[in-house]
Amino acid sequence: MTVCYMIKYNILLVMVNHKKKEGRTVKQFFGMSKNGDLQEAVHGLEKPQLIMLFSNDKQFEAHVRKLEELYPRVPSIGCIGMSYDTSVVEHGVGVVAFYDGVSAVANVLEQVSVMPVKYIERLEQDMETVKAAQEDTICIDFCTGNDACVLTTIFSALKKRNLSLVGGTGDAGKVSANGKIYEDAVVYTLVKNHNGRVKAYKENIYHKMKDYRFIASRTDKARYILGELNGRSAKQTYQNILHVTEEEILTQTFKNPFGKINGNDLCIISIKAVEGNALTCFRQVNDSDVLSLLELGDYRAIVKDTIQRIKNDFPRPSAVFSVNCLFRYLLFNDNQYMQEYLQEMDTLGHHAGLVGYGEHYNNQFVNQSMTCVAFE
């Protein structure tokens, strides 16, 4: 594979003059077109300092090219997926942009299935360019796959400055950065808030179900297969506990995913498919991993608690960008809650985000979660 080095958007970085911008808060733009008209989606967007593009699989490449024509030399990242503010764009195009009071850089790490660390110097140099600091800088990333390895690689660099990360997996194995399409890659942006803090959050709407505790075995790390739990068929064990048919497993995971203890945190593992007597998951499970069975909590109350936590930290946040799991979206839709959820999040002020196929929070790759970043 030919190594495609990025045009150094670091040089073209939109820097903020501190004296001129003093007192100005971050502003977040969200535009959309349900029929995929990019010109309609960016209507009214002037002088952006960072653009994030969320398109459909048929128009993604054309949208990436057009966005670069409309806003040349503005840092941008993008992926294929649904987006939202107070409503969801399922098949068209959505654009989230930041302007006023921020500076940003966008870049890419390639060959993520083989050796993403090969390109880590780009991220290290970008952190130096924006003078990234823990209290005012966030990393947002969109990935095509191999997420756990990618996050370990990225976070090895970010932790040197104690930077947080929020992101997710896009659809169809394609992402974009600065007008170029990439496969087998992760694109990222570093966003610096010049007049306030930033903080990352993760929301988990599940808790442990009774005292179920399992030791995983007969796993296939490459294929994300979970073969056995406590020495018995993973599929049969799941069915016996929850009294569901094989056909019901893939929807039951909305209510009862698995959980893996990660320090003091709980990482959610969704079921993707049934493979004989085994289960294929959306994230890697290893032999001897200790898993729990989870059950759905009072998600309405949990969402209200998350919103209050953000408001306690930032009484008047200037912007909130979130990544919601596709399974949360489906669960909320099935329970006629999605629209109410977006209205609840809108009480924070300017809220927009992406429906992802896996969520990133610092060095964690999780499922069925929400991660977000709030700007003071």
C-alpha positions as CSV (number, residue, x, y, z in Angstrom):
1,M,0.0,0.0,0.0
2,T,1.3,3.4,-1.0
3,V,1.7,5.6,2.1
4,C,-0.4,8.7,1.4
5,Y,0.9,11.4,3.6
6,M,-1.6,14.2,4.3
7,I,-1.2,17.7,3.0
8,K,-0.2,19.4,6.2
9,Y,-3.3,20.9,7.4
10,N,-1.4,21.8,10.5
11,I,0.2,24.6,8.5
12,L,-3.3,25.7,7.3
13,L,-4.7,25.4,10.8
14,V,-7.2,28.0,11.6
15,M,-5.7,29.6,14.7
16,V,-7.5,32.0,17.0
17,N,-6.2,35.4,17.9
18,H,-6.6,35.4,21.7
19,K,-7.0,39.2,21.9
20,K,-9.5,39.4,19.1
21,K,-11.5,36.4,20.3
22,E,-11.4,37.1,24.0
23,G,-14.7,36.2,25.7
24,R,-16.2,34.5,22.6
25,T,-17.5,31.0,23.3
26,V,-17.5,28.0,21.0
27,K,-20.4,27.9,18.6
28,Q,-21.7,24.6,17.1
29,F,-23.5,24.5,13.8
30,F,-25.8,21.6,12.7
31,G,-27.2,21.4,9.2
32,M,-29.0,18.6,7.4
33,S,-30.7,17.5,4.2
34,K,-32.9,14.4,4.3
35,N,-32.6,14.0,0.6
36,G,-28.8,14.3,0.6
37,D,-28.3,17.9,-0.7
38,L,-25.0,19.0,0.8
39,Q,-25.6,22.6,-0.3
40,E,-28.8,22.6,1.7
41,A,-27.1,21.1,4.7
42,V,-24.4,23.7,4.9
43,H,-26.7,26.7,4.2
44,G,-25.7,29.5,6.6
45,L,-22.4,28.0,7.6
46,E,-19.7,30.7,7.4
47,K,-16.1,30.6,8.5
48,P,-16.1,27.2,10.1
49,Q,-12.9,26.2,12.0
50,L,-13.8,22.4,11.9
51,I,-16.4,20.4,9.9
52,M,-17.6,16.9,10.6
53,L,-19.5,15.2,7.8
54,F,-22.1,12.4,8.2
55,S,-23.3,11.0,4.9
56,N,-25.0,8.0,3.3
57,D,-23.0,5.2,1.6
58,K,-24.2,6.2,-1.9
59,Q,-23.2,9.9,-1.7
60,F,-20.4,9.8,0.7
61,E,-17.5,10.2,-1.7
62,A,-19.3,13.0,-3.7
63,H,-20.1,14.8,-0.4
64,V,-16.5,14.7,0.7
65,R,-15.3,16.2,-2.6
66,K,-18.0,18.9,-2.6
67,L,-17.3,19.8,1.0
68,E,-13.7,20.4,0.2
69,E,-14.7,22.6,-2.7
70,L,-17.0,24.7,-0.6
71,Y,-14.6,25.0,2.4
72,P,-11.1,24.5,1.1
73,R,-8.4,24.2,3.7
74,V,-10.8,23.9,6.6
75,P,-10.0,20.9,8.8
76,S,-12.6,18.2,8.3
77,I,-13.4,14.5,9.2
78,G,-16.3,12.4,8.1
79,C,-17.9,9.0,8.0
80,I,-21.0,7.1,6.8
81,G,-23.8,7.2,9.4
82,M,-26.9,8.8,10.7
83,S,-26.7,12.2,12.5
84,Y,-29.0,14.2,14.7
85,D,-29.8,17.4,16.6
86,T,-33.5,17.5,17.6
87,S,-34.3,15.0,14.9
88,V,-32.5,12.2,13.1
89,V,-31.2,12.2,9.6
90,E,-31.3,8.6,8.5
91,H,-30.5,8.6,4.8
92,G,-29.4,12.1,3.8
93,V,-26.5,14.1,5.0
94,G,-25.7,16.0,8.2
95,V,-23.0,18.5,9.0
96,V,-21.6,19.5,12.4
97,A,-19.2,22.4,12.5
98,F,-17.5,24.5,15.2
99,Y,-16.6,28.1,14.8
100,D,-15.5,31.0,17.1
101,G,-13.2,30.4,20.0
102,V,-11.6,27.2,18.8
103,S,-8.8,25.9,16.7
104,A,-8.6,22.5,15.2
105,V,-6.5,20.1,13.2
106,A,-7.7,17.0,11.3
107,N,-5.6,14.0,10.2
108,V,-5.5,10.2,9.7
109,L,-3.8,7.1,10.9
110,E,-3.7,4.5,8.1
111,Q,-3.4,0.7,8.0
112,V,-5.3,0.3,11.2
113,S,-5.8,-3.5,10.7
114,V,-2.1,-4.0,10.4
115,M,0.0,-1.3,12.2
116,P,-1.7,2.0,13.1
117,V,1.3,2.9,15.4
118,K,3.3,3.4,12.2
119,Y,1.6,6.8,11.8
120,I,1.4,7.9,15.4
121,E,3.9,10.6,14.9
122,R,1.2,12.6,13.0
123,L,-0.9,12.7,16.1
124,E,2.1,13.6,18.3
125,Q,2.9,16.5,16.0
126,D,-0.7,17.6,15.8
127,M,-0.9,17.8,19.6
128,E,2.1,20.1,19.6
129,T,0.7,22.2,16.8
130,V,-2.5,23.0,18.7
131,K,-0.7,23.2,22.1
132,A,-3.1,20.5,23.4
133,A,-3.8,20.5,27.1
134,Q,-6.0,18.4,29.3
135,E,-8.4,21.0,30.4
136,D,-9.2,22.5,27.0
137,T,-8.5,20.0,24.2
138,I,-10.5,17.0,23.0
139,C,-9.8,14.3,20.4
140,I,-12.7,13.1,18.3
141,D,-12.2,10.1,16.0
142,F,-14.1,8.0,13.4
143,C,-12.8,4.6,12.6
144,T,-13.4,1.9,10.0
145,G,-12.6,-1.1,12.3
146,N,-10.1,-2.8,14.6
147,D,-11.2,-0.3,17.1
148,A,-9.7,-1.8,20.3
149,C,-6.2,-1.8,18.7
150,V,-6.7,1.7,17.3
151,L,-7.7,3.2,20.6
152,T,-4.8,1.6,22.4
153,T,-2.5,3.2,19.8
154,I,-4.1,6.6,19.9
155,F,-4.4,6.7,23.7
156,S,-0.8,5.9,24.1
157,A,-0.1,9.3,22.6
158,L,-3.0,11.2,24.2
159,K,-2.3,10.1,27.7
160,K,1.1,11.9,27.6
161,R,-1.0,15.1,27.9
162,N,-3.9,13.5,29.7
163,L,-6.2,14.2,26.8
164,S,-9.7,12.6,26.5
165,L,-11.2,11.0,23.4
166,V,-14.7,10.6,22.1
167,G,-15.6,8.9,18.9
168,G,-17.1,5.9,17.1
169,T,-17.2,3.5,14.2
170,G,-18.7,4.5,10.9
171,D,-20.5,2.3,8.4
172,A,-19.2,0.7,5.1
173,G,-15.5,0.8,6.0
174,K,-14.9,4.3,4.8
175,V,-13.9,7.6,6.5
176,S,-12.6,10.9,5.3
177,A,-10.2,13.6,6.3
178,N,-9.5,16.9,4.7
179,G,-11.2,16.0,1.4
180,K,-9.7,12.5,1.0
181,I,-11.4,9.1,1.3
182,Y,-9.7,6.4,3.4
183,E,-10.3,2.7,4.0
184,D,-8.7,0.7,6.8
185,A,-8.1,4.0,8.7
186,V,-9.0,6.2,11.6
187,V,-9.5,9.9,11.1
188,Y,-9.3,12.3,14.0
189,T,-9.5,15.9,15.0
190,L,-8.0,17.7,17.9
191,V,-10.3,20.6,19.0
192,K,-9.0,23.2,21.4
193,N,-11.4,25.5,23.3
194,H,-9.6,28.8,23.8
195,N,-12.0,30.3,26.3
196,G,-13.1,27.4,28.5
197,R,-12.8,23.8,29.4
198,V,-13.8,20.5,27.7
199,K,-14.9,17.3,29.3
200,A,-15.8,13.8,28.0
201,Y,-18.6,11.7,29.4
202,K,-19.9,8.2,28.9
203,E,-23.5,7.0,29.7
204,N,-24.3,3.4,30.5
205,I,-28.0,2.5,30.8
206,Y,-27.3,-1.1,31.9
207,H,-26.4,-2.8,35.2
208,K,-25.5,-6.3,36.3
209,M,-28.3,-8.9,36.3
210,K,-28.3,-10.8,39.5
211,D,-25.0,-12.5,40.2
212,Y,-24.3,-14.0,36.8
213,R,-20.5,-14.4,36.3
214,F,-18.9,-16.1,33.4
215,I,-15.4,-17.1,32.3
216,A,-15.1,-16.9,28.5
217,S,-13.5,-19.7,26.5
218,R,-13.3,-21.0,23.0
219,T,-13.1,-17.4,21.7
220,D,-11.8,-16.3,18.3
221,K,-10.3,-12.9,18.7
222,A,-10.1,-12.2,15.0
223,R,-13.7,-13.0,14.4
224,Y,-15.0,-11.7,17.8
225,I,-16.5,-15.1,18.5
226,L,-17.6,-16.1,22.1
227,G,-17.7,-19.9,22.1
228,E,-18.4,-20.9,25.7
229,L,-19.3,-19.5,29.1
230,N,-18.2,-21.4,32.1
231,G,-17.4,-24.3,29.8
232,R,-20.9,-24.5,28.2
233,S,-22.3,-23.2,24.9
234,A,-22.5,-19.4,24.9
235,K,-25.7,-19.5,22.8
236,Q,-27.4,-22.1,25.0
237,T,-26.4,-20.4,28.2
238,Y,-27.8,-17.1,27.0
239,Q,-31.0,-18.8,25.9
240,N,-31.5,-20.8,29.1
241,I,-31.1,-17.8,31.4
242,L,-33.4,-15.4,29.4
243,H,-35.8,-18.0,28.0
244,V,-35.5,-16.8,24.4
245,T,-35.4,-18.6,21.1
246,E,-32.4,-18.5,18.8
247,E,-34.3,-16.0,16.6
248,E,-34.9,-13.6,19.6
249,I,-31.2,-13.4,20.7
250,L,-30.3,-10.5,18.3
251,T,-33.1,-8.3,19.7
252,Q,-32.8,-9.5,23.3
253,T,-29.2,-8.1,23.4
254,F,-30.9,-4.6,23.3
255,K,-32.1,-5.4,26.8
256,N,-29.5,-7.9,28.0
257,P,-25.9,-7.4,26.6
258,F,-22.8,-8.8,28.2
259,G,-20.5,-6.7,30.3
260,K,-16.8,-6.8,31.0
261,I,-15.1,-5.3,34.0
262,N,-12.4,-2.8,33.0
263,G,-10.9,-1.4,36.2
264,N,-13.7,0.4,37.9
265,D,-15.7,0.6,34.8
266,L,-18.1,-1.7,32.9
267,C,-17.7,-2.2,29.2
268,I,-20.8,-3.3,27.3
269,I,-20.5,-6.1,24.7
270,S,-23.4,-6.5,22.2
271,I,-24.3,-9.7,20.4
272,K,-24.0,-9.4,16.6
273,A,-24.9,-12.9,15.4
274,V,-25.4,-16.6,16.3
275,E,-22.6,-18.9,14.9
276,G,-23.6,-22.5,15.6
277,N,-23.5,-22.9,19.3
278,A,-21.4,-19.7,19.7
279,L,-22.1,-16.0,19.6
280,T,-20.4,-13.4,17.5
281,C,-20.0,-10.1,19.3
282,F,-19.4,-6.5,18.3
283,R,-16.2,-6.2,20.3
284,Q,-13.4,-8.7,21.1
285,V,-13.7,-11.2,23.9
286,N,-10.7,-13.2,24.9
287,D,-10.3,-16.5,26.7
288,S,-10.5,-16.2,30.5
289,D,-12.2,-12.8,30.3
290,V,-14.7,-12.4,33.1
291,L,-18.1,-11.4,31.9
292,S,-21.4,-10.4,33.5
293,L,-24.9,-10.5,32.1
294,L,-26.5,-7.0,32.1
295,E,-30.1,-5.8,32.1
296,L,-31.6,-2.6,31.0
297,G,-32.1,0.1,33.7
298,D,-34.4,3.1,34.0
299,Y,-32.9,4.8,30.9
300,R,-35.1,7.9,31.2
301,A,-33.8,8.5,34.7
302,I,-30.2,7.8,33.7
303,V,-30.4,10.2,30.8
304,K,-31.7,12.9,33.1
305,D,-28.8,12.2,35.5
306,T,-26.3,12.5,32.7
307,I,-27.7,15.8,31.6
308,Q,-27.6,17.0,35.2
309,R,-23.9,15.9,35.6
310,I,-23.0,18.0,32.5
311,K,-24.9,21.0,33.8
312,N,-23.2,20.7,37.2
313,D,-19.8,20.9,35.4
314,F,-20.9,23.4,32.8
315,P,-24.1,25.4,33.8
316,R,-24.3,26.8,30.3
317,P,-22.3,24.5,27.9
318,S,-21.6,26.2,24.6
319,A,-21.7,22.9,22.6
320,V,-22.2,19.2,23.2
321,F,-21.3,16.6,20.6
322,S,-22.3,13.0,21.2
323,V,-22.1,9.5,19.7
324,N,-25.0,7.2,20.3
325,C,-24.9,3.5,19.5
326,L,-27.1,2.1,16.7
327,F,-28.6,-0.3,19.2
328,R,-29.5,2.5,21.6
329,Y,-31.2,4.2,18.7
330,L,-33.1,1.1,17.8
331,L,-34.1,0.5,21.5
332,F,-35.2,4.1,21.9
333,N,-37.2,3.9,18.7
334,D,-38.9,0.7,19.7
335,N,-40.0,2.3,22.9
336,Q,-41.1,5.6,21.3
337,Y,-38.4,7.5,23.2
338,M,-35.9,8.7,20.6
339,Q,-37.6,12.0,19.9
340,E,-38.1,12.6,23.6
341,Y,-34.4,11.8,24.2
342,L,-33.2,14.3,21.7
343,Q,-35.5,17.0,23.2
344,E,-34.0,16.2,26.6
345,M,-30.5,16.5,25.4
346,D,-31.5,19.8,23.6
347,T,-32.0,21.3,27.1
348,L,-28.2,21.4,27.3
349,G,-28.2,24.0,24.5
350,H,-26.4,23.2,21.2
351,H,-26.4,19.4,21.0
352,A,-25.7,17.3,17.9
353,G,-24.1,13.9,17.1
354,L,-23.6,10.7,15.3
355,V,-25.3,7.2,15.4
356,G,-22.3,4.9,15.5
357,Y,-21.6,1.2,15.2
358,G,-19.4,1.2,18.4
359,E,-18.5,4.0,20.7
360,H,-15.0,5.2,21.8
361,Y,-14.3,6.7,25.2
362,N,-10.6,7.3,26.0
363,N,-9.0,3.9,25.5
364,Q,-12.3,2.0,25.6
365,F,-14.2,0.5,22.7
366,V,-17.8,-0.1,24.0
367,N,-21.2,-1.0,22.7
368,Q,-24.8,0.2,23.4
369,S,-23.4,3.3,25.1
370,M,-23.4,7.1,24.6
371,T,-20.2,9.1,24.7
372,C,-20.0,12.8,24.4
373,V,-17.9,15.9,24.9
374,A,-19.1,19.2,26.4
375,F,-17.5,22.5,25.8
376,E,-17.7,25.2,28.4
